[in-house]
Amino acid sequence: MFSSSELNEELQALKREMSRLLSTNGDGILDDAKNRADAIADQIKSALNELGETLSEQEDHVETLIAARQIATIASAFALGIVIGFMLRRH
């Protein structure tokens, strides 16, 4: 639960933020929003690049595992296909 002092602090912070937003002109708000959107876009690009690198490394690892155990891989894929087939037939 919020205490009254915490609630009062939150309301004061909200009041300050609203005052700041209302005192700035529309161009300032637009520029601020654009800067924030650009920063978020950069973070997303960075995360996607990192994910791509990680997936590339894991792809090499999986290829090595599959090449080393070809019969086991084929048998596993066949068994998985049968299980999925049974599951889809039930619904």
C-alpha positions as CSV (number, residue, x, y, z in Angstrom):
1,M,0.0,0.0,0.0
2,F,1.0,3.6,-0.6
3,S,1.5,5.8,2.3
4,S,0.2,9.3,2.1
5,S,3.7,10.7,1.9
6,E,4.6,8.5,-1.0
7,L,1.4,9.4,-2.8
8,N,2.0,13.1,-2.2
9,E,5.5,12.7,-3.6
10,E,4.2,11.0,-6.7
11,L,1.5,13.7,-7.2
12,Q,4.2,16.4,-6.8
13,A,6.4,14.7,-9.4
14,L,3.4,14.4,-11.7
15,K,2.6,18.1,-11.2
16,R,6.2,19.1,-12.0
17,E,6.2,16.9,-15.2
18,M,2.9,18.3,-16.4
19,S,4.1,21.9,-15.7
20,R,7.3,21.2,-17.7
21,L,5.3,19.7,-20.6
22,L,2.8,22.5,-20.7
23,S,5.5,25.2,-20.5
24,T,7.4,23.8,-23.5
25,N,6.1,24.5,-27.0
26,G,5.0,21.9,-29.4
27,D,8.3,21.8,-31.2
28,G,10.1,21.0,-28.0
29,I,7.8,18.1,-27.3
30,L,8.2,16.8,-30.9
31,D,12.0,17.1,-30.7
32,D,12.0,15.3,-27.3
33,A,9.8,12.5,-28.7
34,K,12.0,12.2,-31.8
35,N,15.1,12.0,-29.7
36,R,13.6,9.3,-27.5
37,A,12.4,7.3,-30.5
38,D,15.8,7.5,-32.1
39,A,17.4,6.3,-28.8
40,I,15.0,3.4,-28.6
41,A,15.6,2.5,-32.3
42,D,19.3,2.4,-31.6
43,Q,18.8,0.1,-28.7
44,I,16.6,-2.2,-30.7
45,K,19.1,-2.3,-33.6
46,S,21.9,-3.1,-31.1
47,A,19.9,-5.8,-29.5
48,L,19.0,-7.3,-32.9
49,N,22.6,-7.3,-34.0
50,E,23.6,-9.0,-30.8
51,L,20.9,-11.6,-31.3
52,G,22.0,-12.2,-34.8
53,E,25.6,-12.8,-33.7
54,T,24.4,-15.2,-31.0
55,L,22.2,-17.1,-33.4
56,S,25.0,-17.4,-35.9
57,E,27.3,-18.9,-33.2
58,Q,24.6,-21.3,-32.1
59,E,23.8,-22.3,-35.7
60,D,27.4,-23.4,-36.1
61,H,27.2,-25.4,-32.9
62,V,24.0,-27.1,-33.9
63,E,25.4,-28.0,-37.3
64,T,28.4,-29.6,-35.7
65,L,26.1,-31.6,-33.4
66,I,23.9,-32.8,-36.2
67,A,26.8,-33.7,-38.4
68,A,28.3,-35.8,-35.6
69,R,25.1,-37.7,-34.8
70,Q,23.3,-38.0,-38.1
71,I,21.3,-41.2,-37.4
72,A,20.2,-40.0,-33.9
73,T,19.1,-36.7,-35.5
74,I,17.1,-38.4,-38.2
75,A,15.5,-40.8,-35.7
76,S,14.6,-37.8,-33.4
77,A,13.1,-35.8,-36.2
78,F,11.0,-38.9,-37.3
79,A,9.8,-39.5,-33.7
80,L,8.9,-35.8,-33.3
81,G,7.0,-35.9,-36.6
82,I,5.0,-38.9,-35.4
83,V,4.2,-37.2,-32.1
84,I,3.1,-34.0,-33.8
85,G,1.0,-36.0,-36.2
86,F,-0.8,-37.7,-33.4
87,M,-1.4,-34.5,-31.6
88,L,-2.8,-32.8,-34.7
89,R,-5.1,-35.7,-35.5
90,R,-6.7,-35.5,-32.0
91,H,-7.8,-31.9,-32.6
